[in-house]
Amino acid sequence: MSRMEIAVSFLCGTDIVVAIKEASRLARQLDVAYVQFNFNEISVSVSQNPDIIEMEKGFDYALKKENPSFVCG
């Protein structure tokens, strides 16, 4: 696996779980370490095999924080 991270963006209205699944699929397809995107002002980095449920929980937690930063999985 590459040690590279690539950045993508998703169209408005995309569900976070759909975005995580698509980013994971792309990471596997391109054989990169992470696919990174911003979602509701939160930076999200998705690996080739993330725990989607945990990532969704982490994203929900970040949304509730006063100063959200990132979710990685």
N, CA, C and O atoms as a CHARMM CRD file, in Angstrom:
* protein
*
  292
    1    1 MET  N      0.83900  -1.18100   0.00000 PROA 1      0.00000
    2    1 MET  CA     0.00000   0.00000   0.00000 PROA 1      0.00000
    3    1 MET  C      0.88500   1.24700   0.00000 PROA 1      0.00000
    4    1 MET  O      1.92700   1.30100   0.65400 PROA 1      0.00000
    5    2 SER  N      0.44500   2.21000  -0.73200 PROA 2      0.00000
    6    2 SER  CA     1.12000   3.49800  -0.82300 PROA 2      0.00000
    7    2 SER  C      0.99900   4.24900   0.50200 PROA 2      0.00000
    8    2 SER  O      0.08300   3.99700   1.28500 PROA 2      0.00000
    9    3 ARG  N      1.89800   5.14200   0.73800 PROA 3      0.00000
   10    3 ARG  CA     1.84200   6.00100   1.92300 PROA 3      0.00000
   11    3 ARG  C      1.22900   7.35400   1.54800 PROA 3      0.00000
   12    3 ARG  O      1.45000   8.35500   2.23000 PROA 3      0.00000
   13    4 MET  N      0.47500   7.37200   0.47800 PROA 4      0.00000
   14    4 MET  CA    -0.09600   8.59000  -0.07800 PROA 4      0.00000
   15    4 MET  C     -1.52200   8.80400   0.42900 PROA 4      0.00000
   16    4 MET  O     -2.24800   7.85300   0.71600 PROA 4      0.00000
   17    5 GLU  N     -1.90000  10.07800   0.53200 PROA 5      0.00000
   18    5 GLU  CA    -3.27300  10.45500   0.83400 PROA 5      0.00000
   19    5 GLU  C     -3.74800  11.34000  -0.30900 PROA 5      0.00000
   20    5 GLU  O     -3.01900  12.22400  -0.75700 PROA 5      0.00000
   21    6 ILE  N     -4.96000  11.10600  -0.77800 PROA 6      0.00000
   22    6 ILE  CA    -5.51500  11.96700  -1.82100 PROA 6      0.00000
   23    6 ILE  C     -6.74800  12.67300  -1.27600 PROA 6      0.00000
   24    6 ILE  O     -7.41100  12.16400  -0.37200 PROA 6      0.00000
   25    7 ALA  N     -7.05000  13.82700  -1.81500 PROA 7      0.00000
   26    7 ALA  CA    -8.20200  14.61100  -1.37600 PROA 7      0.00000
   27    7 ALA  C     -9.29100  14.55500  -2.43900 PROA 7      0.00000
   28    7 ALA  O     -9.02000  14.64200  -3.63700 PROA 7      0.00000
   29    8 VAL  N    -10.51600  14.41000  -1.97900 PROA 8      0.00000
   30    8 VAL  CA   -11.68100  14.40500  -2.86300 PROA 8      0.00000
   31    8 VAL  C    -12.74500  15.30400  -2.24600 PROA 8      0.00000
   32    8 VAL  O    -12.58800  15.77300  -1.11900 PROA 8      0.00000
   33    9 SER  N    -13.81000  15.54100  -2.96900 PROA 9      0.00000
   34    9 SER  CA   -14.95000  16.26300  -2.41000 PROA 9      0.00000
   35    9 SER  C    -16.21900  15.55200  -2.84900 PROA 9      0.00000
   36    9 SER  O    -16.25600  14.87900  -3.87900 PROA 9      0.00000
   37   10 PHE  N    -17.24700  15.71600  -2.04600 PROA 10     0.00000
   38   10 PHE  CA   -18.53500  15.09200  -2.33000 PROA 10     0.00000
   39   10 PHE  C    -19.58000  16.16100  -2.59300 PROA 10     0.00000
   40   10 PHE  O    -19.48100  17.28200  -2.09400 PROA 10     0.00000
   41   11 LEU  N    -20.56400  15.80600  -3.36700 PROA 11     0.00000
   42   11 LEU  CA   -21.65000  16.73000  -3.68900 PROA 11     0.00000
   43   11 LEU  C    -22.51600  16.98000  -2.46700 PROA 11     0.00000
   44   11 LEU  O    -22.64400  16.12400  -1.59200 PROA 11     0.00000
   45   12 CYS  N    -23.10800  18.16800  -2.41900 PROA 12     0.00000
   46   12 CYS  CA   -24.03000  18.50300  -1.33500 PROA 12     0.00000
   47   12 CYS  C    -25.14200  17.46700  -1.27200 PROA 12     0.00000
   48   12 CYS  O    -25.63300  17.00700  -2.30300 PROA 12     0.00000
   49   13 GLY  N    -25.53100  17.10800  -0.07500 PROA 13     0.00000
   50   13 GLY  CA   -26.60800  16.14900   0.11200 PROA 13     0.00000
   51   13 GLY  C    -26.14100  14.71900   0.26100 PROA 13     0.00000
   52   13 GLY  O    -26.94600  13.83000   0.53900 PROA 13     0.00000
   53   14 THR  N    -24.83500  14.48000   0.07900 PROA 14     0.00000
   54   14 THR  CA   -24.30700  13.13000   0.25300 PROA 14     0.00000
   55   14 THR  C    -24.33900  12.77100   1.73300 PROA 14     0.00000
   56   14 THR  O    -23.97400  13.58900   2.57800 PROA 14     0.00000
   57   15 ASP  N    -24.77000  11.56400   2.05100 PROA 15     0.00000
   58   15 ASP  CA   -24.79700  11.06500   3.42100 PROA 15     0.00000
   59   15 ASP  C    -23.37800  10.70700   3.85800 PROA 15     0.00000
   60   15 ASP  O    -22.59000  10.22000   3.04800 PROA 15     0.00000
   61   16 ILE  N    -23.04100  10.94100   5.13200 PROA 16     0.00000
   62   16 ILE  CA   -21.69100  10.66800   5.61800 PROA 16     0.00000
   63   16 ILE  C    -21.31200   9.19700   5.45700 PROA 16     0.00000
   64   16 ILE  O    -20.16400   8.89900   5.12600 PROA 16     0.00000
   65   17 VAL  N    -22.23900   8.27600   5.68200 PROA 17     0.00000
   66   17 VAL  CA   -21.92500   6.84800   5.54400 PROA 17     0.00000
   67   17 VAL  C    -21.62700   6.51100   4.08400 PROA 17     0.00000
   68   17 VAL  O    -20.71100   5.73900   3.80400 PROA 17     0.00000
   69   18 VAL  N    -22.37400   7.06900   3.17200 PROA 18     0.00000
   70   18 VAL  CA   -22.12200   6.86700   1.74300 PROA 18     0.00000
   71   18 VAL  C    -20.75100   7.41800   1.38300 PROA 18     0.00000
   72   18 VAL  O    -19.99800   6.78300   0.64500 PROA 18     0.00000
   73   19 ALA  N    -20.42400   8.60100   1.90500 PROA 19     0.00000
   74   19 ALA  CA   -19.11800   9.21300   1.62300 PROA 19     0.00000
   75   19 ALA  C    -17.97800   8.33900   2.15700 PROA 19     0.00000
   76   19 ALA  O    -16.97200   8.15200   1.47300 PROA 19     0.00000
   77   20 ILE  N    -18.12600   7.81100   3.35600 PROA 20     0.00000
   78   20 ILE  CA   -17.09800   6.94400   3.94200 PROA 20     0.00000
   79   20 ILE  C    -16.92500   5.68600   3.09900 PROA 20     0.00000
   80   20 ILE  O    -15.79900   5.28200   2.81000 PROA 20     0.00000
   81   21 LYS  N    -18.02700   5.07000   2.70500 PROA 21     0.00000
   82   21 LYS  CA   -17.95000   3.84400   1.89400 PROA 21     0.00000
   83   21 LYS  C    -17.29900   4.11400   0.54100 PROA 21     0.00000
   84   21 LYS  O    -16.46400   3.33200   0.08700 PROA 21     0.00000
   85   22 GLU  N    -17.67600   5.21600  -0.10400 PROA 22     0.00000
   86   22 GLU  CA   -17.08500   5.53600  -1.40800 PROA 22     0.00000
   87   22 GLU  C    -15.60700   5.87000  -1.27500 PROA 22     0.00000
   88   22 GLU  O    -14.80500   5.48200  -2.12500 PROA 22     0.00000
   89   23 ALA  N    -15.23800   6.58500  -0.21900 PROA 23     0.00000
   90   23 ALA  CA   -13.83600   6.92900  -0.00100 PROA 23     0.00000
   91   23 ALA  C    -13.01000   5.66800   0.26800 PROA 23     0.00000
   92   23 ALA  O    -11.88400   5.54700  -0.21300 PROA 23     0.00000
   93   24 SER  N    -13.56400   4.74600   1.02400 PROA 24     0.00000
   94   24 SER  CA   -12.87300   3.48300   1.30000 PROA 24     0.00000
   95   24 SER  C    -12.67100   2.67400   0.02300 PROA 24     0.00000
   96   24 SER  O    -11.59600   2.12400  -0.21400 PROA 24     0.00000
   97   25 ARG  N    -13.71100   2.61000  -0.79100 PROA 25     0.00000
   98   25 ARG  CA   -13.61100   1.89500  -2.06700 PROA 25     0.00000
   99   25 ARG  C    -12.53900   2.52900  -2.95100 PROA 25     0.00000
  100   25 ARG  O    -11.75500   1.82000  -3.58200 PROA 25     0.00000
  101   26 LEU  N    -12.50200   3.84700  -2.99600 PROA 26     0.00000
  102   26 LEU  CA   -11.50700   4.54200  -3.80600 PROA 26     0.00000
  103   26 LEU  C    -10.09400   4.30800  -3.26600 PROA 26     0.00000
  104   26 LEU  O     -9.15800   4.13000  -4.04500 PROA 26     0.00000
  105   27 ALA  N     -9.93700   4.30900  -1.95000 PROA 27     0.00000
  106   27 ALA  CA    -8.61900   4.04900  -1.35000 PROA 27     0.00000
  107   27 ALA  C     -8.10600   2.66500  -1.74700 PROA 27     0.00000
  108   27 ALA  O     -6.92900   2.50000  -2.06800 PROA 27     0.00000
  109   28 ARG  N     -9.00100   1.66800  -1.72200 PROA 28     0.00000
  110   28 ARG  CA    -8.60300   0.31800  -2.14400 PROA 28     0.00000
  111   28 ARG  C     -8.28300   0.28500  -3.63000 PROA 28     0.00000
  112   28 ARG  O     -7.28200  -0.29900  -4.04400 PROA 28     0.00000
  113   29 GLN  N     -9.13300   0.91100  -4.42600 PROA 29     0.00000
  114   29 GLN  CA    -8.96300   0.89500  -5.87700 PROA 29     0.00000
  115   29 GLN  C     -7.64300   1.55400  -6.29600 PROA 29     0.00000
  116   29 GLN  O     -6.95200   1.05100  -7.18200 PROA 29     0.00000
  117   30 LEU  N     -7.29400   2.67300  -5.66000 PROA 30     0.00000
  118   30 LEU  CA    -6.07600   3.39500  -6.00700 PROA 30     0.00000
  119   30 LEU  C     -4.87300   2.95600  -5.17100 PROA 30     0.00000
  120   30 LEU  O     -3.74900   3.39700  -5.41000 PROA 30     0.00000
  121   31 ASP  N     -5.11500   2.09500  -4.19800 PROA 31     0.00000
  122   31 ASP  CA    -4.08100   1.58400  -3.30100 PROA 31     0.00000
  123   31 ASP  C     -3.33300   2.71400  -2.60100 PROA 31     0.00000
  124   31 ASP  O     -2.10200   2.75500  -2.58900 PROA 31     0.00000
  125   32 VAL  N     -4.11200   3.63600  -2.01400 PROA 32     0.00000
  126   32 VAL  CA    -3.53900   4.72600  -1.23300 PROA 32     0.00000
  127   32 VAL  C     -3.88100   4.51500   0.24000 PROA 32     0.00000
  128   32 VAL  O     -4.81400   3.78500   0.57400 PROA 32     0.00000
  129   33 ALA  N     -3.11600   5.16200   1.11300 PROA 33     0.00000
  130   33 ALA  CA    -3.32700   4.99200   2.54700 PROA 33     0.00000
  131   33 ALA  C     -4.66200   5.60100   2.99200 PROA 33     0.00000
  132   33 ALA  O     -5.41900   4.97400   3.73300 PROA 33     0.00000
  133   34 TYR  N     -4.94300   6.82200   2.53600 PROA 34     0.00000
  134   34 TYR  CA    -6.16800   7.51200   2.95000 PROA 34     0.00000
  135   34 TYR  C     -6.76800   8.31100   1.80200 PROA 34     0.00000
  136   34 TYR  O     -6.07000   8.76500   0.89600 PROA 34     0.00000
  137   35 VAL  N     -8.07400   8.46400   1.87300 PROA 35     0.00000
  138   35 VAL  CA    -8.80300   9.41500   1.04100 PROA 35     0.00000
  139   35 VAL  C     -9.35300  10.44600   2.01900 PROA 35     0.00000
  140   35 VAL  O    -10.05800  10.09900   2.96700 PROA 35     0.00000
  141   36 GLN  N     -9.03000  11.70900   1.78400 PROA 36     0.00000
  142   36 GLN  CA    -9.40700  12.78100   2.70000 PROA 36     0.00000
  143   36 GLN  C    -10.46100  13.66500   2.04700 PROA 36     0.00000
  144   36 GLN  O    -10.40400  13.94900   0.85100 PROA 36     0.00000
  145   37 PHE  N    -11.43000  14.09600   2.86200 PROA 37     0.00000
  146   37 PHE  CA   -12.43200  15.05200   2.38400 PROA 37     0.00000
  147   37 PHE  C    -12.94700  15.86800   3.55800 PROA 37     0.00000
  148   37 PHE  O    -12.85200  15.44100   4.70800 PROA 37     0.00000
  149   38 ASN  N    -13.49200  17.03800   3.26700 PROA 38     0.00000
  150   38 ASN  CA   -14.13000  17.86800   4.28700 PROA 38     0.00000
  151   38 ASN  C    -15.63000  17.65800   4.18300 PROA 38     0.00000
  152   38 ASN  O    -16.20200  17.66900   3.09300 PROA 38     0.00000
  153   39 PHE  N    -16.25100  17.46900   5.32600 PROA 39     0.00000
  154   39 PHE  CA   -17.68400  17.20000   5.37500 PROA 39     0.00000
  155   39 PHE  C    -18.25800  18.03700   6.51400 PROA 39     0.00000
  156   39 PHE  O    -17.94500  17.79300   7.68000 PROA 39     0.00000
  157   40 ASN  N    -19.08600  19.01000   6.18900 PROA 40     0.00000
  158   40 ASN  CA   -19.65100  19.92800   7.19100 PROA 40     0.00000
  159   40 ASN  C    -18.55700  20.54700   8.05400 PROA 40     0.00000
  160   40 ASN  O    -18.67600  20.61100   9.27800 PROA 40     0.00000
  161   41 GLU  N    -17.49400  21.00200   7.40100 PROA 41     0.00000
  162   41 GLU  CA   -16.36600  21.67800   8.03500 PROA 41     0.00000
  163   41 GLU  C    -15.52600  20.75900   8.92900 PROA 41     0.00000
  164   41 GLU  O    -14.73600  21.24400   9.73900 PROA 41     0.00000
  165   42 ILE  N    -15.68500  19.46400   8.79400 PROA 42     0.00000
  166   42 ILE  CA   -14.88100  18.48800   9.54000 PROA 42     0.00000
  167   42 ILE  C    -14.02000  17.73300   8.54200 PROA 42     0.00000
  168   42 ILE  O    -14.51500  17.23600   7.53100 PROA 42     0.00000
  169   43 SER  N    -12.72700  17.65200   8.83400 PROA 43     0.00000
  170   43 SER  CA   -11.80600  16.91700   7.97400 PROA 43     0.00000
  171   43 SER  C    -11.92400  15.42300   8.28800 PROA 43     0.00000
  172   43 SER  O    -11.81400  15.00800   9.44100 PROA 43     0.00000
  173   44 VAL  N    -12.14900  14.62700   7.24500 PROA 44     0.00000
  174   44 VAL  CA   -12.33800  13.18100   7.39900 PROA 44     0.00000
  175   44 VAL  C    -11.29700  12.46500   6.54400 PROA 44     0.00000
  176   44 VAL  O    -11.15000  12.76800   5.36000 PROA 44     0.00000
  177   45 SER  N    -10.57700  11.51700   7.13700 PROA 45     0.00000
  178   45 SER  CA    -9.61400  10.69400   6.41100 PROA 45     0.00000
  179   45 SER  C    -10.04800   9.24400   6.52900 PROA 45     0.00000
  180   45 SER  O    -10.23000   8.73100   7.63400 PROA 45     0.00000
  181   46 VAL  N    -10.21500   8.58100   5.38700 PROA 46     0.00000
  182   46 VAL  CA   -10.73900   7.21400   5.35500 PROA 46     0.00000
  183   46 VAL  C     -9.67200   6.28000   4.79700 PROA 46     0.00000
  184   46 VAL  O     -9.09200   6.53800   3.74200 PROA 46     0.00000
  185   47 SER  N     -9.42100   5.19000   5.52300 PROA 47     0.00000
  186   47 SER  CA    -8.45200   4.19200   5.08400 PROA 47     0.00000
  187   47 SER  C     -9.13000   3.17800   4.16000 PROA 47     0.00000
  188   47 SER  O    -10.30700   3.31700   3.82800 PROA 47     0.00000
  189   48 GLN  N     -8.38400   2.17800   3.75600 PROA 48     0.00000
  190   48 GLN  CA    -8.91900   1.15500   2.86500 PROA 48     0.00000
  191   48 GLN  C     -9.96200   0.26700   3.54600 PROA 48     0.00000
  192   48 GLN  O    -10.88400  -0.21600   2.88900 PROA 48     0.00000
  193   49 ASN  N     -9.82500   0.05000   4.83800 PROA 49     0.00000
  194   49 ASN  CA   -10.75800  -0.83000   5.56400 PROA 49     0.00000
  195   49 ASN  C    -11.18200  -0.20200   6.88800 PROA 49     0.00000
  196   49 ASN  O    -10.79500  -0.69000   7.94900 PROA 49     0.00000
  197   50 PRO  N    -11.96100   0.86200   6.84400 PROA 50     0.00000
  198   50 PRO  CA   -12.34700   1.54000   8.08800 PROA 50     0.00000
  199   50 PRO  C    -13.47200   0.80200   8.80400 PROA 50     0.00000
  200   50 PRO  O    -14.19400   0.00500   8.20500 PROA 50     0.00000
  201   51 ASP  N    -13.60300   1.07900  10.08000 PROA 51     0.00000
  202   51 ASP  CA   -14.76900   0.63900  10.84200 PROA 51     0.00000
  203   51 ASP  C    -15.82600   1.72100  10.62900 PROA 51     0.00000
  204   51 ASP  O    -15.80100   2.75900  11.29000 PROA 51     0.00000
  205   52 ILE  N    -16.73400   1.47900   9.72400 PROA 52     0.00000
  206   52 ILE  CA   -17.69200   2.50400   9.29900 PROA 52     0.00000
  207   52 ILE  C    -18.57500   2.96700  10.45200 PROA 52     0.00000
  208   52 ILE  O    -18.86600   4.15800  10.56300 PROA 52     0.00000
  209   53 ILE  N    -18.99900   2.05800  11.30000 PROA 53     0.00000
  210   53 ILE  CA   -19.84900   2.42800  12.43900 PROA 53     0.00000
  211   53 ILE  C    -19.08700   3.35200  13.38700 PROA 53     0.00000
  212   53 ILE  O    -19.63100   4.35800  13.84300 PROA 53     0.00000
  213   54 GLU  N    -17.83100   3.01600  13.68600 PROA 54     0.00000
  214   54 GLU  CA   -17.02200   3.86300  14.56600 PROA 54     0.00000
  215   54 GLU  C    -16.73100   5.21400  13.93100 PROA 54     0.00000
  216   54 GLU  O    -16.70400   6.23100  14.62400 PROA 54     0.00000
  217   55 MET  N    -16.51400   5.23600  12.62200 PROA 55     0.00000
  218   55 MET  CA   -16.27300   6.51000  11.95000 PROA 55     0.00000
  219   55 MET  C    -17.51400   7.39600  11.99800 PROA 55     0.00000
  220   55 MET  O    -17.41200   8.60600  12.20000 PROA 55     0.00000
  221   56 GLU  N    -18.67900   6.79200  11.81400 PROA 56     0.00000
  222   56 GLU  CA   -19.91900   7.56900  11.88100 PROA 56     0.00000
  223   56 GLU  C    -20.10600   8.13500  13.28900 PROA 56     0.00000
  224   56 GLU  O    -20.50500   9.28900  13.44100 PROA 56     0.00000
  225   57 LYS  N    -19.82300   7.33500  14.31500 PROA 57     0.00000
  226   57 LYS  CA   -19.91300   7.81400  15.69900 PROA 57     0.00000
  227   57 LYS  C    -18.92900   8.95100  15.93700 PROA 57     0.00000
  228   57 LYS  O    -19.27400   9.95400  16.56200 PROA 57     0.00000
  229   58 GLY  N    -17.69800   8.79500  15.43700 PROA 58     0.00000
  230   58 GLY  CA   -16.68700   9.83700  15.58900 PROA 58     0.00000
  231   58 GLY  C    -17.09400  11.11700  14.89000 PROA 58     0.00000
  232   58 GLY  O    -16.85700  12.21400  15.39700 PROA 58     0.00000
  233   59 PHE  N    -17.70800  10.97700  13.72400 PROA 59     0.00000
  234   59 PHE  CA   -18.16900  12.14900  12.98800 PROA 59     0.00000
  235   59 PHE  C    -19.28000  12.85100  13.76200 PROA 59     0.00000
  236   59 PHE  O    -19.26600  14.07400  13.89600 PROA 59     0.00000
  237   60 ASP  N    -20.24300  12.08200  14.27100 PROA 60     0.00000
  238   60 ASP  CA   -21.32700  12.66800  15.05900 PROA 60     0.00000
  239   60 ASP  C    -20.78500  13.38800  16.29100 PROA 60     0.00000
  240   60 ASP  O    -21.26600  14.46200  16.65000 PROA 60     0.00000
  241   61 TYR  N    -19.78100  12.79100  16.93800 PROA 61     0.00000
  242   61 TYR  CA   -19.15900  13.42200  18.10500 PROA 61     0.00000
  243   61 TYR  C    -18.47500  14.73300  17.69900 PROA 61     0.00000
  244   61 TYR  O    -18.61500  15.74400  18.38700 PROA 61     0.00000
  245   62 ALA  N    -17.74500  14.71700  16.59900 PROA 62     0.00000
  246   62 ALA  CA   -17.05300  15.91900  16.12800 PROA 62     0.00000
  247   62 ALA  C    -18.03600  17.03600  15.79200 PROA 62     0.00000
  248   62 ALA  O    -17.74100  18.21000  16.01400 PROA 62     0.00000
  249   63 LEU  N    -19.19600  16.67900  15.26200 PROA 63     0.00000
  250   63 LEU  CA   -20.21300  17.68500  14.95000 PROA 63     0.00000
  251   63 LEU  C    -20.69900  18.40600  16.20100 PROA 63     0.00000
  252   63 LEU  O    -21.03700  19.58900  16.15200 PROA 63     0.00000
  253   64 LYS  N    -20.73200  17.68800  17.32200 PROA 64     0.00000
  254   64 LYS  CA   -21.25400  18.24900  18.57100 PROA 64     0.00000
  255   64 LYS  C    -20.21700  19.06500  19.33800 PROA 64     0.00000
  256   64 LYS  O    -20.57200  19.82900  20.23600 PROA 64     0.00000
  257   65 LYS  N    -18.94000  18.90900  18.99200 PROA 65     0.00000
  258   65 LYS  CA   -17.88700  19.65600  19.67900 PROA 65     0.00000
  259   65 LYS  C    -17.91700  21.11500  19.26600 PROA 65     0.00000
  260   65 LYS  O    -18.33900  21.45000  18.15900 PROA 65     0.00000
  261   66 GLU  N    -17.46800  21.97600  20.16000 PROA 66     0.00000
  262   66 GLU  CA   -17.41400  23.40200  19.84700 PROA 66     0.00000
  263   66 GLU  C    -16.39100  23.70100  18.76500 PROA 66     0.00000
  264   66 GLU  O    -16.60500  24.57900  17.92900 PROA 66     0.00000
  265   67 ASN  N    -15.28400  22.97700  18.77800 PROA 67     0.00000
  266   67 ASN  CA   -14.20800  23.22100  17.82800 PROA 67     0.00000
  267   67 ASN  C    -13.84800  21.89700  17.14700 PROA 67     0.00000
  268   67 ASN  O    -12.82300  21.30000  17.47500 PROA 67     0.00000
  269   68 PRO  N    -14.66800  21.43000  16.20900 PROA 68     0.00000
  270   68 PRO  CA   -14.41500  20.12800  15.59500 PROA 68     0.00000
  271   68 PRO  C    -13.14600  20.14300  14.76800 PROA 68     0.00000
  272   68 PRO  O    -12.79400  21.16000  14.16900 PROA 68     0.00000
  273   69 SER  N    -12.46100  19.01100  14.73900 PROA 69     0.00000
  274   69 SER  CA   -11.22200  18.94900  13.97700 PROA 69     0.00000
  275   69 SER  C    -11.30800  17.89100  12.89000 PROA 69     0.00000
  276   69 SER  O    -11.56600  18.22300  11.73400 PROA 69     0.00000
  277   70 PHE  N    -11.09900  16.62700  13.23000 PROA 70     0.00000
  278   70 PHE  CA   -11.08500  15.61500  12.19300 PROA 70     0.00000
  279   70 PHE  C    -11.52700  14.26800  12.70900 PROA 70     0.00000
  280   70 PHE  O    -11.55500  14.01900  13.91500 PROA 70     0.00000
  281   71 VAL  N    -11.87300  13.40400  11.77500 PROA 71     0.00000
  282   71 VAL  CA   -12.22100  12.01700  12.04500 PROA 71     0.00000
  283   71 VAL  C    -11.34800  11.17700  11.14900 PROA 71     0.00000
  284   71 VAL  O    -11.22600  11.46300   9.95700 PROA 71     0.00000
  285   72 CYS  N    -10.73900  10.15100  11.69700 PROA 72     0.00000
  286   72 CYS  CA    -9.85000   9.30900  10.91400 PROA 72     0.00000
  287   72 CYS  C    -10.14800   7.85200  11.20100 PROA 72     0.00000
  288   72 CYS  O    -10.32900   7.46400  12.35500 PROA 72     0.00000
  289   73 GLY  N    -10.19900   7.04700  10.15600 PROA 73     0.00000
  290   73 GLY  CA   -10.45500   5.62400  10.38000 PROA 73     0.00000
  291   73 GLY  C    -10.15600   4.80200   9.17100 PROA 73     0.00000
  292   73 GLY  O    -10.32000   3.58200   9.19800 PROA 73     0.00000
